[in-house]
Amino acid sequence: MNQREKTLLTIIGMMVGLFVVAFGARSMFVKPIKEADRKVRGARQKLEGLKKQQREYFSNEDYVKTFTTRTFSHDLDEASAKSGEVLTKTILQAGLSETEFSRLPVGPIRYRGAREIGWSVRGDGPQKDVFDLLFLLQNAPAAHRLESLTLSKADKFGLVRVSFRYMTLVVEPAPLVDPINLSTNLSLTSAERKLYDPTIVRDILRPYIKRPPAPPPAPSKSKPTEPPPLAPPGPETFKVVSLSQWAGTSEIHVRDLTQNKTLRYTPGDELAGGKIVLVDYRPMPMPGNPGLRSHSRVILKIGEAYWAIERGQTLAQKHQLKTDQLPSGLAKL
């Protein structure tokens, strides 16, 4: 090996040594620095997570305090008594009879941080007053919830049966808050209450009456011809569609199927060749079909006999009543 080769070999060895030293220095210093940087990033992320949890805690704490100011009380028995008192006052404010409504306690139902209590309410009243009650309860400022609301026809004519559950929360443990005045600016004369009026006028519990079919289109006129004389409308074109009672007075609504208009009669008026005596609401077999029940009819007096027209039938379907079919008041005459 000559001198030149020895020099070249020495240079290569020095380069390899420098590479080994550099790689070793990198393993000794750079790797610990990266590991420390990774730990710093992890600690920073945990710190951000703790700060986020702290912000959420304070936000939730403010919400719970605000909600607690609207509860009836932090004591379970006191909250039950106050909510029942508010419920009774609202029933009277809506113009309903307190004795017609039952109130049964519900709960307590335990949740995390609160217990739910309330009242199961059921009663009968005029439809307008029932809607007034629901409006006042729904817009009451105290923390509450209305659930399981149902409306149905009551046993007495002209009344609506309503049932619902009036629920509230008792926060446990309750934070220290200053009480506020639980009063509302809404009343039965407010504009928000008038939004319920179309539903009340519609009378949602009245049976649906199918619209009569539209008349067939007139044939095309190829040449002018004299129209045939119109026959007078017969009793088959007049149908009894409603037998209602308002303010103690019976009303008989008869639909003119040819003119598409409804005529209104009361007891004492002339109808179908006789005089209206009264409206009978006794359940009786349907004439011609004893398997069906008819729940109302208008009774006419023609001469010395009494005739009846069932709701949903035409004037041509009137039938004479036997003595044992008459109401007790007419049967004694």
Secondary structure, DSSP 8 states (H G I E B T S, - for coil): --HHHHHHHHHHHHHHHHHHHHHHHIIIIIHHHHHHHHHHHHHHHHHHHHHHHHHHHHHHHHHHHHHHTTSS-SSHHHHHHHHHHHHHHHHHHTT--GGGEEEEEEEEEEETTEEEEEEEEEEEE-HHHHHHHHHHHHT-SSS-EEEEEEEEE-SSTT-EEEEEEEEEEEESS-----------S--TTSHHHHTTHHHHHHTTTS---------------SS-----------GGGEEEEEEEEETTEEEEEEEETTTTEEEEE-TTSEETTEEEEEEE---EEETTEEEEEE--EEEEEETTEEEEEETT-BGGG-EE--GGGS-HHHHT-
